[in-house]
Amino acid sequence: MLVRGRDQGPGSRLPARNPAASLDAEPSSDPVPDGFPSGPSVSPRRLERPPGLEEALSALGLQGEREYAGDIFAEAMVCRVLPRRALPRAVTPEMRALVVDWLVQVHEYLGLASDTLYLAVHLLDSYLSAGHVRLHRLQLLGVACLFVACKMEECVLPEPAFLCLLSADSFSRAELLRAERRILSRLDFRLHHPGPLLCLGLLAALAGSSPQVMLLATYFLELSLLEAEAAGWEPGRRAAAALSLAHRLLDGAGSRLQPELYSPEELGPLEPCMARAALRGPAPGRAAVFLKYARPERQGTSLAAACLLRCLQPEPP
């Protein structure tokens, strides 16, 4: 089914998937392969209130929350992460990326809030870590997670029937609502998640990052949604890795984030993951974020990021 968004050119496509009768998630008794690595232990530096936190909140429009600045920072930066064994046996990182890539397209087409996308992907990963899902029902699971995220973040909800239409009627409205109930039951209604966008805003305000650095970091952060290994890292660390990489590309290789809440060793595994994703370009099944940030309204950020990263790579001998 061809669906054309407000700023999408001819040929933009929301790919349809196989028909699905319902979301049939069952507890898995088989051992699950390691989906992505867990991060190192929590750095004690993150638990301390950094200087300038109240001013950073004010810069984000949260002047009325200055009294709770320390609590907000701790809640956002020190967050429960998904377990190491996060993907069921039948779901590969490539399959997960295909679903997330499609959700990015639907999210942009509907004009939803940025936090909605991050919460939807978090719910998807949380559900996958709790049991296995039949492969032909992955799209239904993704749409149901997006629908739940909309109820948490949006003022106006997309109609369930319209979500089914965007999915080429691969499932019915009743099946979508049944899938929503399964998600709520499996996750025990634990839907709140301070996503990495809030952490990125806090860290950028603390570091005094320029709008150009912030845009590039946002691109790296959204790219990380497609990477299964990045889902095993808490939001604060993911945001810090994206911001650190953006600063190094735009401000020079020796630049460091201030205040330095994470050591280079703590950010080490994530920055190369984001760099590889940016250098991959519009690969099949992973093109939505690259194409989204290649548009003029986002200053061709994905194209510029690839050029900057290639310049940093050492010359072959």
LUMZARO-218651 format. One record per residue (C-alpha): x negated, y negated, z; residue number from 1. Coordinates in Angstrom, 1 decimal, always signed. Example, Ala and Ser with C-alpha at 12.3 -4.5 7.8 and 13.67 -1.06 7.14 Angstrom:
2
<pt xx="-12.3" yy="+4.5" zz="+7.8" n="1"/>
<pt xx="-13.7" yy="+1.1" zz="+7.1" n="2"/>
***
This chain:
317
<pt xx="+0.0" yy="+0.0" zz="+0.0" n="1"/>
<pt xx="-1.4" yy="-3.4" zz="-1.0" n="2"/>
<pt xx="-1.0" yy="-6.1" zz="+1.6" n="3"/>
<pt xx="-2.3" yy="-9.6" zz="+1.0" n="4"/>
<pt xx="-3.0" yy="-11.9" zz="+3.9" n="5"/>
<pt xx="-3.0" yy="-15.7" zz="+4.0" n="6"/>
<pt xx="-6.7" yy="-15.9" zz="+3.1" n="7"/>
<pt xx="-7.3" yy="-12.6" zz="+1.6" n="8"/>
<pt xx="-8.2" yy="-12.4" zz="-2.1" n="9"/>
<pt xx="-6.8" yy="-10.0" zz="-4.7" n="10"/>
<pt xx="-7.7" yy="-6.4" zz="-3.9" n="11"/>
<pt xx="-7.6" yy="-6.8" zz="-0.1" n="12"/>
<pt xx="-6.1" yy="-3.5" zz="+1.1" n="13"/>
<pt xx="-4.8" yy="-2.0" zz="+4.3" n="14"/>
<pt xx="-5.5" yy="+1.6" zz="+3.6" n="15"/>
<pt xx="-2.7" yy="+4.1" zz="+4.3" n="16"/>
<pt xx="-3.3" yy="+7.3" zz="+6.2" n="17"/>
<pt xx="-1.7" yy="+10.7" zz="+6.2" n="18"/>
<pt xx="+1.8" yy="+11.0" zz="+7.5" n="19"/>
<pt xx="+2.0" yy="+11.7" zz="+11.2" n="20"/>
<pt xx="+4.9" yy="+13.2" zz="+13.0" n="21"/>
<pt xx="+4.0" yy="+11.9" zz="+16.5" n="22"/>
<pt xx="+1.0" yy="+11.2" zz="+18.7" n="23"/>
<pt xx="+0.2" yy="+14.6" zz="+20.1" n="24"/>
<pt xx="-2.5" yy="+14.1" zz="+22.6" n="25"/>
<pt xx="-3.4" yy="+17.1" zz="+24.8" n="26"/>
<pt xx="-5.9" yy="+17.6" zz="+27.5" n="27"/>
<pt xx="-9.1" yy="+19.1" zz="+26.0" n="28"/>
<pt xx="-10.5" yy="+22.1" zz="+27.7" n="29"/>
<pt xx="-13.5" yy="+22.3" zz="+25.3" n="30"/>
<pt xx="-16.7" yy="+20.6" zz="+26.2" n="31"/>
<pt xx="-16.8" yy="+17.2" zz="+24.5" n="32"/>
<pt xx="-20.0" yy="+16.1" zz="+22.8" n="33"/>
<pt xx="-21.7" yy="+13.0" zz="+24.0" n="34"/>
<pt xx="-20.0" yy="+10.2" zz="+22.1" n="35"/>
<pt xx="-22.3" yy="+7.3" zz="+23.2" n="36"/>
<pt xx="-24.8" yy="+6.6" zz="+25.9" n="37"/>
<pt xx="-24.0" yy="+5.0" zz="+29.2" n="38"/>
<pt xx="-25.9" yy="+1.9" zz="+30.2" n="39"/>
<pt xx="-28.5" yy="+1.6" zz="+32.9" n="40"/>
<pt xx="-27.5" yy="+0.8" zz="+36.5" n="41"/>
<pt xx="-26.0" yy="-2.6" zz="+37.3" n="42"/>
<pt xx="-28.6" yy="-5.4" zz="+37.5" n="43"/>
<pt xx="-28.5" yy="-7.1" zz="+40.9" n="44"/>
<pt xx="-29.1" yy="-10.4" zz="+39.2" n="45"/>
<pt xx="-25.7" yy="-10.3" zz="+37.6" n="46"/>
<pt xx="-24.0" yy="-10.1" zz="+41.0" n="47"/>
<pt xx="-25.4" yy="-13.5" zz="+42.0" n="48"/>
<pt xx="-23.5" yy="-16.7" zz="+41.1" n="49"/>
<pt xx="-25.6" yy="-18.4" zz="+38.4" n="50"/>
<pt xx="-26.2" yy="-22.2" zz="+38.6" n="51"/>
<pt xx="-23.8" yy="-24.3" zz="+36.6" n="52"/>
<pt xx="-21.0" yy="-21.7" zz="+36.8" n="53"/>
<pt xx="-18.3" yy="-24.3" zz="+37.7" n="54"/>
<pt xx="-19.4" yy="-26.6" zz="+34.9" n="55"/>
<pt xx="-19.3" yy="-23.6" zz="+32.5" n="56"/>
<pt xx="-15.7" yy="-22.9" zz="+33.5" n="57"/>
<pt xx="-14.8" yy="-26.5" zz="+33.0" n="58"/>
<pt xx="-16.3" yy="-26.3" zz="+29.5" n="59"/>
<pt xx="-14.0" yy="-23.4" zz="+28.8" n="60"/>
<pt xx="-10.9" yy="-25.4" zz="+29.9" n="61"/>
<pt xx="-10.7" yy="-23.7" zz="+33.3" n="62"/>
<pt xx="-11.1" yy="-26.7" zz="+35.5" n="63"/>
<pt xx="-8.4" yy="-25.6" zz="+37.8" n="64"/>
<pt xx="-10.2" yy="-22.3" zz="+38.5" n="65"/>
<pt xx="-13.4" yy="-23.8" zz="+39.9" n="66"/>
<pt xx="-12.6" yy="-22.6" zz="+43.4" n="67"/>
<pt xx="-12.6" yy="-19.0" zz="+42.2" n="68"/>
<pt xx="-15.6" yy="-19.3" zz="+39.9" n="69"/>
<pt xx="-17.6" yy="-16.6" zz="+41.7" n="70"/>
<pt xx="-14.7" yy="-14.1" zz="+41.7" n="71"/>
<pt xx="-14.0" yy="-14.8" zz="+38.0" n="72"/>
<pt xx="-17.7" yy="-14.3" zz="+37.1" n="73"/>
<pt xx="-18.0" yy="-11.0" zz="+39.0" n="74"/>
<pt xx="-14.7" yy="-9.7" zz="+37.6" n="75"/>
<pt xx="-15.8" yy="-10.5" zz="+34.0" n="76"/>
<pt xx="-19.4" yy="-9.5" zz="+34.2" n="77"/>
<pt xx="-19.3" yy="-6.4" zz="+36.4" n="78"/>
<pt xx="-16.6" yy="-4.2" zz="+34.8" n="79"/>
<pt xx="-15.9" yy="-0.5" zz="+34.8" n="80"/>
<pt xx="-17.3" yy="+1.2" zz="+31.6" n="81"/>
<pt xx="-16.1" yy="+4.2" zz="+29.8" n="82"/>
<pt xx="-17.6" yy="+7.6" zz="+30.6" n="83"/>
<pt xx="-20.5" yy="+9.0" zz="+28.7" n="84"/>
<pt xx="-18.5" yy="+11.7" zz="+27.0" n="85"/>
<pt xx="-16.0" yy="+9.4" zz="+25.4" n="86"/>
<pt xx="-15.1" yy="+10.9" zz="+22.0" n="87"/>
<pt xx="-13.2" yy="+14.2" zz="+21.6" n="88"/>
<pt xx="-14.9" yy="+16.9" zz="+19.7" n="89"/>
<pt xx="-12.8" yy="+16.5" zz="+16.6" n="90"/>
<pt xx="-13.3" yy="+12.7" zz="+16.4" n="91"/>
<pt xx="-16.6" yy="+11.5" zz="+14.9" n="92"/>
<pt xx="-18.0" yy="+8.0" zz="+15.2" n="93"/>
<pt xx="-17.3" yy="+7.5" zz="+11.5" n="94"/>
<pt xx="-13.6" yy="+8.4" zz="+12.0" n="95"/>
<pt xx="-13.3" yy="+6.1" zz="+14.9" n="96"/>
<pt xx="-15.0" yy="+3.3" zz="+12.9" n="97"/>
<pt xx="-12.5" yy="+3.8" zz="+10.1" n="98"/>
<pt xx="-9.6" yy="+3.3" zz="+12.4" n="99"/>
<pt xx="-11.2" yy="+0.2" zz="+14.1" n="100"/>
<pt xx="-12.0" yy="-1.2" zz="+10.6" n="101"/>
<pt xx="-8.3" yy="-0.9" zz="+9.6" n="102"/>
<pt xx="-7.2" yy="-2.5" zz="+12.9" n="103"/>
<pt xx="-9.4" yy="-5.5" zz="+12.2" n="104"/>
<pt xx="-7.6" yy="-5.9" zz="+8.9" n="105"/>
<pt xx="-4.2" yy="-5.6" zz="+10.5" n="106"/>
<pt xx="-5.2" yy="-8.0" zz="+13.3" n="107"/>
<pt xx="-6.4" yy="-10.6" zz="+10.9" n="108"/>
<pt xx="-3.3" yy="-10.2" zz="+8.6" n="109"/>
<pt xx="-1.0" yy="-10.8" zz="+11.5" n="110"/>
<pt xx="-3.0" yy="-13.7" zz="+12.8" n="111"/>
<pt xx="-3.2" yy="-12.3" zz="+16.3" n="112"/>
<pt xx="-5.4" yy="-13.7" zz="+19.2" n="113"/>
<pt xx="-9.0" yy="-12.5" zz="+19.3" n="114"/>
<pt xx="-8.6" yy="-11.0" zz="+22.7" n="115"/>
<pt xx="-5.8" yy="-8.7" zz="+21.3" n="116"/>
<pt xx="-8.3" yy="-7.0" zz="+19.0" n="117"/>
<pt xx="-10.8" yy="-6.3" zz="+21.8" n="118"/>
<pt xx="-8.2" yy="-5.0" zz="+24.1" n="119"/>
<pt xx="-6.7" yy="-2.8" zz="+21.4" n="120"/>
<pt xx="-10.1" yy="-1.2" zz="+20.8" n="121"/>
<pt xx="-10.7" yy="-0.8" zz="+24.5" n="122"/>
<pt xx="-7.4" yy="+1.0" zz="+24.9" n="123"/>
<pt xx="-8.2" yy="+3.2" zz="+21.9" n="124"/>
<pt xx="-11.5" yy="+4.2" zz="+23.4" n="125"/>
<pt xx="-10.0" yy="+4.7" zz="+26.8" n="126"/>
<pt xx="-7.3" yy="+7.1" zz="+25.4" n="127"/>
<pt xx="-9.9" yy="+9.0" zz="+23.4" n="128"/>
<pt xx="-12.0" yy="+9.5" zz="+26.4" n="129"/>
<pt xx="-9.1" yy="+11.0" zz="+28.3" n="130"/>
<pt xx="-8.2" yy="+13.7" zz="+25.8" n="131"/>
<pt xx="-8.2" yy="+14.8" zz="+22.2" n="132"/>
<pt xx="-6.0" yy="+13.6" zz="+19.4" n="133"/>
<pt xx="-5.1" yy="+15.3" zz="+16.2" n="134"/>
<pt xx="-7.0" yy="+13.7" zz="+13.4" n="135"/>
<pt xx="-4.0" yy="+12.9" zz="+11.2" n="136"/>
<pt xx="-2.6" yy="+10.9" zz="+14.2" n="137"/>
<pt xx="-5.5" yy="+8.6" zz="+14.7" n="138"/>
<pt xx="-3.9" yy="+5.8" zz="+12.8" n="139"/>
<pt xx="-0.7" yy="+6.1" zz="+14.9" n="140"/>
<pt xx="-2.9" yy="+5.9" zz="+18.1" n="141"/>
<pt xx="-4.6" yy="+2.8" zz="+16.8" n="142"/>
<pt xx="-1.4" yy="+1.0" zz="+15.9" n="143"/>
<pt xx="+0.2" yy="+2.0" zz="+19.2" n="144"/>
<pt xx="-2.9" yy="+0.6" zz="+21.1" n="145"/>
<pt xx="-2.6" yy="-2.7" zz="+19.1" n="146"/>
<pt xx="+1.1" yy="-2.9" zz="+19.9" n="147"/>
<pt xx="+0.4" yy="-2.5" zz="+23.6" n="148"/>
<pt xx="-2.4" yy="-5.1" zz="+23.4" n="149"/>
<pt xx="+0.0" yy="-7.5" zz="+21.8" n="150"/>
<pt xx="+2.3" yy="-7.1" zz="+24.8" n="151"/>
<pt xx="-0.5" yy="-8.1" zz="+27.0" n="152"/>
<pt xx="-2.0" yy="-11.0" zz="+25.0" n="153"/>
<pt xx="+0.6" yy="-12.4" zz="+22.6" n="154"/>
<pt xx="+3.5" yy="-14.7" zz="+23.0" n="155"/>
<pt xx="+5.3" yy="-13.4" zz="+19.9" n="156"/>
<pt xx="+5.2" yy="-9.6" zz="+19.3" n="157"/>
<pt xx="+5.1" yy="-8.0" zz="+15.9" n="158"/>
<pt xx="+8.1" yy="-5.9" zz="+15.2" n="159"/>
<pt xx="+7.5" yy="-2.2" zz="+15.5" n="160"/>
<pt xx="+9.2" yy="-1.6" zz="+12.2" n="161"/>
<pt xx="+6.8" yy="-4.0" zz="+10.5" n="162"/>
<pt xx="+3.8" yy="-2.3" zz="+12.0" n="163"/>
<pt xx="+5.1" yy="+1.0" zz="+10.5" n="164"/>
<pt xx="+5.5" yy="-0.8" zz="+7.2" n="165"/>
<pt xx="+1.8" yy="-2.0" zz="+7.3" n="166"/>
<pt xx="+0.9" yy="+1.7" zz="+7.9" n="167"/>
<pt xx="+2.7" yy="+2.7" zz="+4.7" n="168"/>
<pt xx="+5.5" yy="+4.3" zz="+6.8" n="169"/>
<pt xx="+3.1" yy="+7.0" zz="+7.9" n="170"/>
<pt xx="+5.2" yy="+7.2" zz="+11.1" n="171"/>
<pt xx="+8.6" yy="+5.9" zz="+12.2" n="172"/>
<pt xx="+9.5" yy="+3.3" zz="+14.8" n="173"/>
<pt xx="+10.6" yy="+5.9" zz="+17.2" n="174"/>
<pt xx="+7.3" yy="+7.7" zz="+16.9" n="175"/>
<pt xx="+5.4" yy="+4.5" zz="+17.5" n="176"/>
<pt xx="+7.4" yy="+3.8" zz="+20.7" n="177"/>
<pt xx="+6.9" yy="+7.4" zz="+21.8" n="178"/>
<pt xx="+3.1" yy="+6.9" zz="+21.2" n="179"/>
<pt xx="+3.2" yy="+3.7" zz="+23.3" n="180"/>
<pt xx="+4.7" yy="+5.7" zz="+26.2" n="181"/>
<pt xx="+2.1" yy="+8.3" zz="+26.0" n="182"/>
<pt xx="-0.7" yy="+5.7" zz="+26.1" n="183"/>
<pt xx="+0.8" yy="+4.0" zz="+29.2" n="184"/>
<pt xx="+1.2" yy="+7.4" zz="+30.9" n="185"/>
<pt xx="-2.3" yy="+8.6" zz="+30.1" n="186"/>
<pt xx="-3.9" yy="+5.4" zz="+31.1" n="187"/>
<pt xx="-1.7" yy="+5.1" zz="+34.2" n="188"/>
<pt xx="-0.7" yy="+1.6" zz="+33.2" n="189"/>
<pt xx="-4.3" yy="+0.3" zz="+33.7" n="190"/>
<pt xx="-4.3" yy="-2.1" zz="+30.9" n="191"/>
<pt xx="-6.2" yy="-5.1" zz="+32.2" n="192"/>
<pt xx="-9.7" yy="-5.5" zz="+30.8" n="193"/>
<pt xx="-11.8" yy="-8.6" zz="+30.9" n="194"/>
<pt xx="-13.1" yy="-8.3" zz="+27.4" n="195"/>
<pt xx="-16.5" yy="-9.3" zz="+26.1" n="196"/>
<pt xx="-15.2" yy="-12.5" zz="+24.5" n="197"/>
<pt xx="-14.6" yy="-14.0" zz="+28.0" n="198"/>
<pt xx="-18.1" yy="-13.0" zz="+29.0" n="199"/>
<pt xx="-19.5" yy="-14.4" zz="+25.8" n="200"/>
<pt xx="-17.8" yy="-17.8" zz="+26.4" n="201"/>
<pt xx="-19.1" yy="-17.9" zz="+30.0" n="202"/>
<pt xx="-22.7" yy="-17.0" zz="+29.0" n="203"/>
<pt xx="-22.7" yy="-19.4" zz="+26.1" n="204"/>
<pt xx="-21.5" yy="-22.2" zz="+28.3" n="205"/>
<pt xx="-24.1" yy="-21.4" zz="+30.9" n="206"/>
<pt xx="-26.8" yy="-21.4" zz="+28.3" n="207"/>
<pt xx="-25.6" yy="-24.5" zz="+26.5" n="208"/>
<pt xx="-25.4" yy="-22.6" zz="+23.2" n="209"/>
<pt xx="-24.7" yy="-24.5" zz="+20.0" n="210"/>
<pt xx="-21.5" yy="-23.8" zz="+18.0" n="211"/>
<pt xx="-23.7" yy="-22.2" zz="+15.3" n="212"/>
<pt xx="-25.2" yy="-19.8" zz="+17.8" n="213"/>
<pt xx="-21.7" yy="-19.1" zz="+19.3" n="214"/>
<pt xx="-20.3" yy="-18.2" zz="+15.9" n="215"/>
<pt xx="-23.2" yy="-15.9" zz="+15.1" n="216"/>
<pt xx="-22.9" yy="-14.2" zz="+18.5" n="217"/>
<pt xx="-19.2" yy="-13.7" zz="+18.0" n="218"/>
<pt xx="-19.9" yy="-12.0" zz="+14.7" n="219"/>
<pt xx="-22.4" yy="-9.6" zz="+16.3" n="220"/>
<pt xx="-19.9" yy="-8.9" zz="+19.1" n="221"/>
<pt xx="-17.1" yy="-8.1" zz="+16.7" n="222"/>
<pt xx="-19.4" yy="-5.9" zz="+14.7" n="223"/>
<pt xx="-20.1" yy="-3.9" zz="+17.8" n="224"/>
<pt xx="-16.4" yy="-2.9" zz="+18.0" n="225"/>
<pt xx="-17.2" yy="-0.5" zz="+15.1" n="226"/>
<pt xx="-20.1" yy="+1.1" zz="+16.9" n="227"/>
<pt xx="-19.1" yy="+4.0" zz="+19.1" n="228"/>
<pt xx="-22.4" yy="+3.8" zz="+21.1" n="229"/>
<pt xx="-21.6" yy="+0.1" zz="+22.1" n="230"/>
<pt xx="-18.3" yy="+1.2" zz="+23.8" n="231"/>
<pt xx="-20.3" yy="+2.7" zz="+26.6" n="232"/>
<pt xx="-21.7" yy="-0.6" zz="+27.7" n="233"/>
<pt xx="-19.9" yy="-3.1" zz="+30.0" n="234"/>
<pt xx="-18.5" yy="-6.3" zz="+28.4" n="235"/>
<pt xx="-21.1" yy="-8.6" zz="+30.0" n="236"/>
<pt xx="-24.0" yy="-6.7" zz="+28.7" n="237"/>
<pt xx="-22.5" yy="-6.5" zz="+25.2" n="238"/>
<pt xx="-21.9" yy="-10.3" zz="+25.2" n="239"/>
<pt xx="-25.4" yy="-11.0" zz="+26.4" n="240"/>
<pt xx="-26.9" yy="-8.8" zz="+23.7" n="241"/>
<pt xx="-24.9" yy="-10.6" zz="+21.0" n="242"/>
<pt xx="-25.8" yy="-14.1" zz="+22.3" n="243"/>
<pt xx="-29.5" yy="-13.2" zz="+22.8" n="244"/>
<pt xx="-29.8" yy="-11.9" zz="+19.3" n="245"/>
<pt xx="-28.1" yy="-15.0" zz="+17.9" n="246"/>
<pt xx="-30.4" yy="-17.3" zz="+19.8" n="247"/>
<pt xx="-33.5" yy="-15.4" zz="+18.6" n="248"/>
<pt xx="-32.4" yy="-15.6" zz="+15.0" n="249"/>
<pt xx="-31.5" yy="-19.3" zz="+15.1" n="250"/>
<pt xx="-33.9" yy="-20.7" zz="+17.7" n="251"/>
<pt xx="-36.9" yy="-18.6" zz="+17.2" n="252"/>
<pt xx="-38.2" yy="-15.2" zz="+18.2" n="253"/>
<pt xx="-39.5" yy="-16.3" zz="+21.5" n="254"/>
<pt xx="-36.3" yy="-17.9" zz="+22.8" n="255"/>
<pt xx="-34.7" yy="-16.5" zz="+25.9" n="256"/>
<pt xx="-31.3" yy="-16.9" zz="+27.4" n="257"/>
<pt xx="-31.1" yy="-19.1" zz="+30.5" n="258"/>
<pt xx="-30.1" yy="-18.2" zz="+33.1" n="259"/>
<pt xx="-31.7" yy="-14.8" zz="+32.4" n="260"/>
<pt xx="-29.1" yy="-12.4" zz="+33.8" n="261"/>
<pt xx="-30.3" yy="-9.3" zz="+32.0" n="262"/>
<pt xx="-33.8" yy="-8.1" zz="+31.3" n="263"/>
<pt xx="-35.0" yy="-7.3" zz="+27.8" n="264"/>
<pt xx="-35.0" yy="-3.7" zz="+28.8" n="265"/>
<pt xx="-31.3" yy="-3.9" zz="+29.7" n="266"/>
<pt xx="-30.4" yy="-5.5" zz="+26.3" n="267"/>
<pt xx="-32.9" yy="-3.4" zz="+24.3" n="268"/>
<pt xx="-30.6" yy="-0.6" zz="+23.1" n="269"/>
<pt xx="-27.7" yy="-2.9" zz="+22.1" n="270"/>
<pt xx="-29.5" yy="-5.6" zz="+20.1" n="271"/>
<pt xx="-30.9" yy="-3.1" zz="+17.5" n="272"/>
<pt xx="-27.4" yy="-1.5" zz="+17.3" n="273"/>
<pt xx="-25.9" yy="-4.9" zz="+16.4" n="274"/>
<pt xx="-28.7" yy="-5.7" zz="+14.0" n="275"/>
<pt xx="-28.3" yy="-2.4" zz="+12.1" n="276"/>
<pt xx="-24.6" yy="-3.1" zz="+11.8" n="277"/>
<pt xx="-25.2" yy="-6.5" zz="+10.4" n="278"/>
<pt xx="-27.8" yy="-5.2" zz="+7.9" n="279"/>
<pt xx="-25.4" yy="-2.4" zz="+6.8" n="280"/>
<pt xx="-23.2" yy="-5.0" zz="+5.0" n="281"/>
<pt xx="-19.8" yy="-4.1" zz="+3.6" n="282"/>
<pt xx="-20.2" yy="-0.3" zz="+3.8" n="283"/>
<pt xx="-17.2" yy="+1.8" zz="+3.0" n="284"/>
<pt xx="-15.0" yy="+2.1" zz="+6.1" n="285"/>
<pt xx="-16.9" yy="-0.6" zz="+7.9" n="286"/>
<pt xx="-16.4" yy="-3.7" zz="+5.7" n="287"/>
<pt xx="-13.6" yy="-5.6" zz="+7.3" n="288"/>
<pt xx="-15.7" yy="-7.6" zz="+9.9" n="289"/>
<pt xx="-18.5" yy="-8.4" zz="+7.3" n="290"/>
<pt xx="-15.9" yy="-9.6" zz="+4.7" n="291"/>
<pt xx="-14.0" yy="-11.6" zz="+7.4" n="292"/>
<pt xx="-17.1" yy="-13.5" zz="+8.4" n="293"/>
<pt xx="-18.4" yy="-14.0" zz="+4.8" n="294"/>
<pt xx="-15.5" yy="-16.4" zz="+4.1" n="295"/>
<pt xx="-16.1" yy="-20.2" zz="+3.9" n="296"/>
<pt xx="-14.0" yy="-20.9" zz="+7.0" n="297"/>
<pt xx="-16.5" yy="-18.9" zz="+9.0" n="298"/>
<pt xx="-19.5" yy="-20.5" zz="+7.2" n="299"/>
<pt xx="-20.6" yy="-17.3" zz="+5.5" n="300"/>
<pt xx="-21.9" yy="-16.1" zz="+8.8" n="301"/>
<pt xx="-22.3" yy="-12.4" zz="+7.9" n="302"/>
<pt xx="-24.3" yy="-13.3" zz="+4.8" n="303"/>
<pt xx="-26.6" yy="-15.6" zz="+6.7" n="304"/>
<pt xx="-27.1" yy="-13.0" zz="+9.5" n="305"/>
<pt xx="-28.2" yy="-10.4" zz="+7.0" n="306"/>
<pt xx="-30.7" yy="-12.9" zz="+5.5" n="307"/>
<pt xx="-32.1" yy="-13.9" zz="+8.9" n="308"/>
<pt xx="-32.5" yy="-10.3" zz="+10.1" n="309"/>
<pt xx="-34.4" yy="-9.4" zz="+6.9" n="310"/>
<pt xx="-36.7" yy="-12.2" zz="+7.4" n="311"/>
<pt xx="-37.5" yy="-10.9" zz="+10.9" n="312"/>
<pt xx="-38.3" yy="-7.4" zz="+9.7" n="313"/>
<pt xx="-42.0" yy="-6.7" zz="+9.3" n="314"/>
<pt xx="-43.4" yy="-6.5" zz="+5.8" n="315"/>
<pt xx="-44.1" yy="-2.9" zz="+4.6" n="316"/>
<pt xx="-47.8" yy="-2.0" zz="+4.5" n="317"/>
***
